[in-house]
Amino acid sequence: MLWRKSMLDAHGGIKALASEIAEDAAATKLVRSLGLKVHLVASPFEQPLGTRSFREIWARQCRWARLRRVTFPHFFVPEILAGLVPPLLLSVLAAVVAGHSVLAMAGFVVSVAYLPELVLVYRKNWYISRWSLLAMITRDALLPIIWVRSWLAGSAHWRGNRMLIGSHESRLETSALVSTT
């Protein structure tokens, strides 16, 4: 996040970023409340996160989903329609009703969904492996589960700290913090 310090100071300072559990959400809302626009970088940059276990990836995605649900609920609600599952289910249903091959329809939808993404990854010279397609399919299969889970779970752990992420209030549970002095 880059902005003028004087603008932040004039509107609550660094404490204004504590108005949301996620400081980037608070920053976005602050900038928008001032009638300004948030601009994103033109192209993503490498984030060397290192190797992660499935459990770590799952926890991260679930935590982010909960944060999006609480901080931007009007954008989060339609996320259930993201990924391959909704169009695949609808196309399979249409194939059954029309008496067409379910397998052919599913293959077509999968191709239309993943070929452009694979081409983009290749053309942008992003990391791709023989497991990339399977990872994309797994991601999209898990999206509805993560979405539903974000409505049911109210806490998450991040860097050893328990975060309570509710519908109306979100906070870092300070009793779990350990003093380093």
Secondary structure, 3 states (H helix, E strand, C coil): CCCCHHHHHHCCHHHHHHHCCCHHHHHHHHHHHCCCCCCCCCCCCCCCCCCCCHHHHHHHHHHHHHHHHHHCHHHHHHHHHCCCHHHHHHHHHHHHHHCCCHHHHHHHHHHHHHHHHHHHHHHCCCCCCCCHHHHHHHHHHHHHHHHHHHHHCCEEEECCEEEEECCCCEEECHHHCCCCC
